[in-house]
Amino acid sequence: MSINRVNISGNLTRDPELRATSSGSQILSFGVAVNDRRRNPQTGEWEDYPNFVDCVVFGARAEPLSRFLSKGAKVAVEGKLRYSSWETKDGQRRSKLEVVVDEVEFLSSRNQQAPAGAYQAPQQGGYQQPAYGAPVAAAPAPMAAPQPSYQAPVQAPPSNDVYDEDIPF
């Protein structure tokens, strides 16, 4: 048995490129930069080493998704790996490994001032779909129960400086 699943999160390295096949199928291509963190043997300091991953989305989701992605956006991508090889016009053999995307989660908002996943009001009169995972407004409840005045303290998220190698278990 083999399993072909991949999960990555990182920043888009370029604006997505939307193409269409001769039959009309949409294809969206973009790149995601993910960091590998390792210790420098000379200095002993932790350093980030970037990896660049090509991603592709096929079908009806490609065009709508292209409107919400842009260079620098932070995303989480789930999909499967696909290997392609071809020969160039000058006879050189080329190959690449890319992620065929099944799911995309937006980790940064279009307007960086709002929290990730929050709904952004239309900027210039157009409709904007809420980000994936954003709450959807519902009709108000007929009679809401009184809310207690005590609110639990809000905890800050953990620092981004914690890595798997730093955890002792």
ZAKOLLO-637442 format. One record per residue (C-alpha): x, y, z. Coordinates in steps of 0.1 Angstrom, whole numbers, padded with zeros to 4 digits, always signed. Layout:
XYZ...
//
This chain:
+0000+0000+0000+0012+0035-0007-0002+0069+0004+0002+0100-0018-0009+0129+0004+0009+0162+0011+0002+0191+0034+0022+0223+0032+0018+0258+0045+0038+0289+0033+0037+0320+0013+0029+0323-0024+0060+0330-0044+0043+0347-0073+0008+0357-0084-0012+0327-0096-0013+0320-0134-0047+0310-0148-0048+0291-0181-0074+0272-0201-0070+0241-0222-0083+0239-0257-0114+0220-0243-0121+0249-0219-0108+0234-0186-0093+0259-0162-0058+0253-0148-0044+0275-0120-0006+0274-0112+0012+0290-0083+0042+0284-0061+0045+0281-0024+0077+0288-0004+0081+0266+0027+0110+0268+0051+0132+0240+0064+0149+0250+0097+0183+0235+0106+0212+0244+0127+0243+0259+0110+0272+0237+0120+0297+0266+0121+0277+0291+0141+0253+0268+0160+0225+0291+0151+0191+0280+0136+0187+0291+0100+0158+0289+0076+0163+0273+0042+0135+0279+0017+0120+0252-0005+0099+0262-0035+0069+0240-0043+0049+0242-0075+0011+0237-0071-0017+0233-0096-0055+0234-0094-0077+0219-0121-0113+0225-0130-0141+0248-0118-0123+0259-0086-0093+0273-0105-0109+0306-0117-0126+0316-0084-0095+0307-0064-0073+0328-0086-0093+0359-0075-0084+0354-0039-0047+0344-0042-0018+0368-0047+0019+0369-0042+0029+0368-0005-0004+0354+0007+0000+0327+0034-0019+0295+0026-0022+0259+0037-0024+0234+0008-0035+0198+0008-0032+0175-0022-0012+0148-0038+0022+0147-0055+0025+0143-0093+0057+0137-0112+0060+0150-0148+0088+0146-0173+0092+0159-0208+0118+0167-0234+0126+0203-0245+0129+0214-0281+0167+0213-0278+0165+0176-0267+0171+0181-0229+0152+0159-0205+0132+0179-0178+0111+0168-0149+0093+0183-0119+0073+0172-0089+0043+0193-0081+0013+0193-0058-0021+0187-0074-0042+0207-0049-0074+0194-0033-0079+0220-0006-0066+0255+0001-0070+0273+0034-0063+0310+0035-0040+0318+0065-0037+0355+0058-0065+0379+0049-0065+0401+0018-0063+0431+0040-0034+0423+0064-0050+0445+0092-0078+0420+0098-0074+0386+0114-0070+0355+0092-0104+0340+0081-0123+0373+0089-0148+0386+0064-0136+0417+0045-0162+0442+0033-0161+0449-0004-0136+0476-0012-0150+0490-0044-0187+0480-0045-0181+0444-0057-0192+0412-0039-0165+0395-0019-0170+0359-0006-0160+0353+0030-0127+0336+0035-0128+0298+0040-0137+0290+0076-0151+0325+0083-0183+0326+0103-0215+0331+0083-0241+0356+0096-0273+0339+0108-0307+0353+0117-0308+0366+0152-0322+0343+0179-0358+0351+0190-0348+0355+0227-0312+0354+0237-0303+0342+0272-0285+0368+0294-0248+0366+0291-0226+0365+0322-0205+0395+0327-0173+0375+0333-0151+0369+0303-0122+0345+0303-0088+0362+0296-0077+0359+0260-0045+0339+0256-0019+0350+0231-0009+0325+0205+0025+0307+0210+0055+0324+0196+0066+0315+0160+0101+0309+0174+0092+0274+0187+0102+0245+0165+0099+0207+0167+0136+0204+0175+0131+0226+0206+0104+0205+0222+0119+0179+0245+0096+0150+0238
//
